[in-house]
Amino acid sequence: MAVALRKQIAQNKINTILMMLLFVALIGLIGWLFAWLANDSAILIWCVVIALGYAAIQYFLSDKLALASAGAKEADQDEHARYYRIATKLAESAKIPVPRLYVINDSAPNAFATGRDPHHSALAVTTGLLDVMDDKELRAVLGHEMSHVRNYDIRVNMITFGLTMIAGLLSDFGLRVLWYSDRDEEDNSPIGMLFVLIVLVLSPLLATIVQLAVSRQREYLADASSASIIGNPDDMISALRKLDAHNRPMRQQNIATEAMYISNPLKKSVLSRFFSTHPPIEARIERLESVKK
């Protein structure tokens, strides 16, 4: 199991790095096209400044915004003693500081981790999760979320979300400039303009797909890392099966924070399987089963 787990973790990290590089290349392409359309490099500089400012806000306030949007309240040490006890022991095993612990009053079983690094992290679980999970399964779920903290997935999720937003904004600006561009006619070849139009229209969709792929790889990695921390993939498999059996949309939904949850918190639709930030639970269980061999 240990060898297979290390191989899976290594491959997931490589895949995530490659996808992040693709993301950066996509943002660079959009920025270059925008500068070309505007015929003014100063506008691109302003876009970069605004993007950096947006990223700074995301960096320092993302955890507070995520917790507020989920309706999370700080867990009471007496009322939620089991939660505190398991989380404290797991943090010691994972060799990270104990995250700030929160509870969401919702019967749908779910959980997420947020923050910018292990020293500034928070973990939130629903009352439904605490109700349906036994100690071993709750330990596995919390191990999954602490793996996101330890592996800096919480920062990756924040970065990919921010880059997706920036890609959309740049594409929107680029399309507006395309219609009102004052470039000379000889510069506006039909083929060139068609290429620019296609890139600007498809870039937000491609950015979203890359974000989904990054999130899915991170979910596989967190499942495997949790199994490593608790020393037993069967508990993680059991927890995933319960999440699947009791799965339902959360009352307070926010598409911006969807990727952070252990299970998709949104209402399912026809296209949800393809555009979900989470791989199917059966696929996640198959991955865990494979590392046992």
N, C-alpha and C positions, 0 to 999 in steps of 0.2 A: 504493500500500500504506500509506504513512504516514498519509494522510488517513483511510482506512478504519479503521486501527488506533486513531487518536485518537478517532474516533467510537465505536468499540466499547468502548474503555476508559472514556470518559465515560459511556456508557449503563450499563455494568456498575456503575460507582461510584454512579450515581443509583439504580439498582435496589437495590443493597445498602443504601444509606442509607434508602430507603423500607421495606425489610424489617426493618431494625434498629429503625426507629420503630414498626413494627407489633409487634415483639417487646416493646419498652418498654411500649406500650399494653396488650399482653396481660398482662404482669406486673402493671401497675397495676390492671387489672380484677380479676385473681385476688386481689390484696392487698385491694382494696376489698370484694370479696365475703366474704373471710375475716374482715375486721374487722366487717362487718355480721352475719355468722353468730355470731361470738364475742361480739358486743355489748360489745366492750371494745377501745378503740383502743390501749391499752397493749400488747396482744398483737401488734398489727401493728408497733408500734415495735420490739419484741423480734425480730420476724421480719426487719425491715430490718437491725437490728444484726447478727444472725446471718448474714444474706446478705452484708453488707459484709465480715464476718470471713472468710467462705468465699471471697469474691472476692479478698481480700488474700492468702490462702494460695495461691489459684490463680495470682495475678499473680507472686508471687516464686518459687514452686516448680514451676510447670507444666512448664518445660523439663526439670528434673531428673526429674520423675515420668514424663514422656513418654519420655525416653531410657532410663530404668531399665525401664519396662514393655516397651520394644522390645528390650531386651537389647543396647543399643548400647555399643560400646567406642570410646575415643578412637583416631582414626586415627594410624598410625605414619607419620611423614614420609618415611622411607626405603622402607618396604614399599608405601606408597600415594602415591608421588611424583607419579604422573599426576593423581590426585585433587587433591592439594594445588596442583599447578601450574595446573590448569584453574580451580579455585575461586578462587585468588588473583587471576588475571587477570580473571575475571568480576566479582569484588567491586570491582575497580578500575573496570571498565566501568560497573557499576551504581552506583558512587559510594557504597558502603557499606563498613563495616569487614568484614574477613574473618570469617565465622562460625566458631565452634569446629566442627571436623570430626570426625564419628564414622562408624563402620562397623558394620553388623549382619551377623552370620554367618548368612545365609539365601540360598538359591539363587533365591528368587522376586525378580525385579527390581523394586525400589521405592525410594522416597526420601521424606523429609519434612524440613520446617524447623520449628523451635519457638523459643520465647523470648518476651520481652515487648516488645522493640524492636531495631532494628539493632545497637545497642551491646551487647545481651545476647541474642544469638541463637546457635543451633546448627543444624547441618545433618547429617543422617544418611543414608547410602546403604547398600543391601545389597551383599553380595559378588556376588550374582547380577546386579545392575545393572552393576557394574564389569566383569563378565565379558562381558555380551552387547552393551554399547554401545561403538561406536567413539568416537574423541575428539570428533567433531562432535556426535554424539547425546548423549554424556555432558555436553558443554558446554551443550546445549539443556536437558537435565533439571536441571542445576545452576542454569541461568539461570531456569528455572521456579521452583525453590525460593527462589532469591535474590530473585525478584520478590515472593514471599510476604513475605519479610523487608522489602524496600524499601517495599512497599505497606502494611505493617503488618497484613497478613492474619493473621500469627501471633497478633497481639493480638485481632483480630476473632474468630478461631476459639476462642480462650480465652474471650472474652466470651460468644459464642453458646452454647458448651457450658455455661458457668456459669449463664446465664439459663435454659437448658433444664432443668438440674438444679433450680434454684430454683422454676421453674414446677411441676415435678413434686412437689416437697416441699410447696409452698403448697397445691396441689390436694389432696394426701393429707391435710394438716392440716385443710383446709376440709371434706372429706368426713367426717372424724371428728367435727368440731364439728357438722356438719349432723345427724348421728345423735343427738348428745348435747346439742344446743342447748337452753337453758332460756328461749328467747324466748317471749313471750306468744303464745297461740294466734291472736289477731287479727293478729299480725305475720306469721304463717306461712300466707299464702294459697297454695293449691295451685299456682296458675300461677307465682307468685313462686318457690316452693321448687323447682318443676320447672325453671325457668330456671336457678336457681343450680346445681342438680344437673347439668344438661346442660353448663353452662360449666365446672364443676369436672372433669367426666369428660373433656371434649373438649380442655381447655386443654393438657395435656401432649402430646397428639397434634398439636395445632396448633403448639405450640412446636417440636416435633421437625421438622415440615414446614417451618417457617420456617428452622430451623437448616440443613436440607438445601438449601433454596433459596439461602441465603447462601453455603454452601460451594460449590455448583455455580457460582454467579456468579463466585466468587473463582477457581475453577479455570479458567474461560474467560479471565478477566483475566490470570492468571499465564501461561497459554499465550501470549497475545498480547504480554504484557510481555517474556517470554523471547525471542520472535521479534524484538522491538524491540532488546533488549540485544545479541543476537548478530548482528543484521542480516540474518537469513535464516530465514523461517518454514519452509522445506523441511527444515531440520535438526530442528526441533521436530516436524514432521509425521512424519519418519522415526523419531524416538524414540518417539512415541506408537504408531506401527504396531508397533514392536518390543515395547513394553509390552503391547500387545494380543495379539501372537502368543505371547509367553512368559508371559502372565498366569496366575498360580496363587496360591492363598492362602498367606500367610506362616505359618510354624510357630508363632510367638509372636504371637497375635492379641489385640487389645484394642479393643472397640467404642468406648471413650471417645476413642481417638486416631485412629479411622478417617479422620476428615475431614482430617487433616494430610498424609496420604500423597498422592503424585502419582497412584497407581492404587489402587483399592479393595483393601485387604489381607485382607479377610474372605472366607470361603467363600461362594460364590454360592448363592442360593435363589430360589424362584419369585418372591418379592416384592422381591428385591434391586434390580431395575431401578428400582422406584418409590421405595424407601426408602434408596437409596444416597446417600451424601454426594457422589458423583462423577457428572457427566453421562457418558453413553456416549462411549467414545473416538471412535467414528465421528462423533458430533456435534461433538466438539472439533476433529477434523480438518477438518470442513466449515467451522467458524468460521475456522480458519486459512487455508483455501483461499480464503475470501471476501475476506480482507484483502489477498490478493495481487493482486486485480483492480483 
